[in-house]
Amino acid sequence: MEIFFNDIIKHQYLENLNFSEHECLKEFDELSKENGSLFGIKDDNNSVLKLYCENENLFLVNISIAPTFVNFLKRANIDECKKIITEIYRNNRIIVVDGMVKFTMNKKTLNGYNK
């Protein structure tokens, strides 16, 4: 799995990092908890977890399942985000967790934005 993050305060963007679960959780802990910081995991199937920081203890969790354009969304606190990361490592793939709402984007919708 590949890790990526964007730390707003440290002005640091890194991607394609291969971390163990422990290293991943440590890096998530060190991420600045400021609006706009982002932490993500991409699995071998190109599915992606993105944790968008909204404030010091609230994240928008976005799971995109490739290649279907299906996204699942929810808000979670820091501890819930850590549980999601642990579940992903335990399953060795991005998984949808309880409480997520399905959001589908289709090519027609995407093409409408390209005009």
Secondary structure as a PSIPRED ss2 file (coil, helix, strand):
# PSIPRED VFORMAT (PSIPRED V4.0)

   1 M C   1.000  0.000  0.000
   2 E E   0.000  0.000  1.000
   3 I E   0.000  0.000  1.000
   4 F E   0.000  0.000  1.000
   5 F E   0.000  0.000  1.000
   6 N E   0.000  0.000  1.000
   7 D E   0.000  0.000  1.000
   8 I C   1.000  0.000  0.000
   9 I C   1.000  0.000  0.000
  10 K C   1.000  0.000  0.000
  11 H C   1.000  0.000  0.000
  12 Q E   0.000  0.000  1.000
  13 Y E   0.000  0.000  1.000
  14 L E   0.000  0.000  1.000
  15 E E   0.000  0.000  1.000
  16 N E   0.000  0.000  1.000
  17 L E   0.000  0.000  1.000
  18 N C   1.000  0.000  0.000
  19 F C   1.000  0.000  0.000
  20 S C   1.000  0.000  0.000
  21 E H   0.000  1.000  0.000
  22 H H   0.000  1.000  0.000
  23 E H   0.000  1.000  0.000
  24 C H   0.000  1.000  0.000
  25 L H   0.000  1.000  0.000
  26 K H   0.000  1.000  0.000
  27 E H   0.000  1.000  0.000
  28 F H   0.000  1.000  0.000
  29 D H   0.000  1.000  0.000
  30 E H   0.000  1.000  0.000
  31 L C   1.000  0.000  0.000
  32 S C   1.000  0.000  0.000
  33 K C   1.000  0.000  0.000
  34 E C   1.000  0.000  0.000
  35 N C   1.000  0.000  0.000
  36 G C   1.000  0.000  0.000
  37 S C   1.000  0.000  0.000
  38 L E   0.000  0.000  1.000
  39 F E   0.000  0.000  1.000
  40 G E   0.000  0.000  1.000
  41 I E   0.000  0.000  1.000
  42 K E   0.000  0.000  1.000
  43 D C   1.000  0.000  0.000
  44 D C   1.000  0.000  0.000
  45 N C   1.000  0.000  0.000
  46 N C   1.000  0.000  0.000
  47 S C   1.000  0.000  0.000
  48 V E   0.000  0.000  1.000
  49 L E   0.000  0.000  1.000
  50 K E   0.000  0.000  1.000
  51 L E   0.000  0.000  1.000
  52 Y E   0.000  0.000  1.000
  53 C E   0.000  0.000  1.000
  54 E E   0.000  0.000  1.000
  55 N E   0.000  0.000  1.000
  56 E C   1.000  0.000  0.000
  57 N C   1.000  0.000  0.000
  58 L E   0.000  0.000  1.000
  59 F E   0.000  0.000  1.000
  60 L E   0.000  0.000  1.000
  61 V E   0.000  0.000  1.000
  62 N E   0.000  0.000  1.000
  63 I E   0.000  0.000  1.000
  64 S E   0.000  0.000  1.000
  65 I E   0.000  0.000  1.000
  66 A C   1.000  0.000  0.000
  67 P C   1.000  0.000  0.000
  68 T C   1.000  0.000  0.000
  69 F C   1.000  0.000  0.000
  70 V E   0.000  0.000  1.000
  71 N E   0.000  0.000  1.000
  72 F E   0.000  0.000  1.000
  73 L E   0.000  0.000  1.000
  74 K E   0.000  0.000  1.000
  75 R E   0.000  0.000  1.000
  76 A E   0.000  0.000  1.000
  77 N C   1.000  0.000  0.000
  78 I H   0.000  1.000  0.000
  79 D H   0.000  1.000  0.000
  80 E H   0.000  1.000  0.000
  81 C H   0.000  1.000  0.000
  82 K H   0.000  1.000  0.000
  83 K H   0.000  1.000  0.000
  84 I H   0.000  1.000  0.000
  85 I H   0.000  1.000  0.000
  86 T H   0.000  1.000  0.000
  87 E H   0.000  1.000  0.000
  88 I H   0.000  1.000  0.000
  89 Y H   0.000  1.000  0.000
  90 R H   0.000  1.000  0.000
  91 N H   0.000  1.000  0.000
  92 N C   1.000  0.000  0.000
  93 R C   1.000  0.000  0.000
  94 I C   1.000  0.000  0.000
  95 I C   1.000  0.000  0.000
  96 V C   1.000  0.000  0.000
  97 V C   1.000  0.000  0.000
  98 D C   1.000  0.000  0.000
  99 G C   1.000  0.000  0.000
 100 M C   1.000  0.000  0.000
 101 V E   0.000  0.000  1.000
 102 K E   0.000  0.000  1.000
 103 F E   0.000  0.000  1.000
 104 T E   0.000  0.000  1.000
 105 M C   1.000  0.000  0.000
 106 N C   1.000  0.000  0.000
 107 K H   0.000  1.000  0.000
 108 K H   0.000  1.000  0.000
 109 T H   0.000  1.000  0.000
 110 L H   0.000  1.000  0.000
 111 N H   0.000  1.000  0.000
 112 G H   0.000  1.000  0.000
 113 Y H   0.000  1.000  0.000
 114 N C   1.000  0.000  0.000
 115 K C   1.000  0.000  0.000
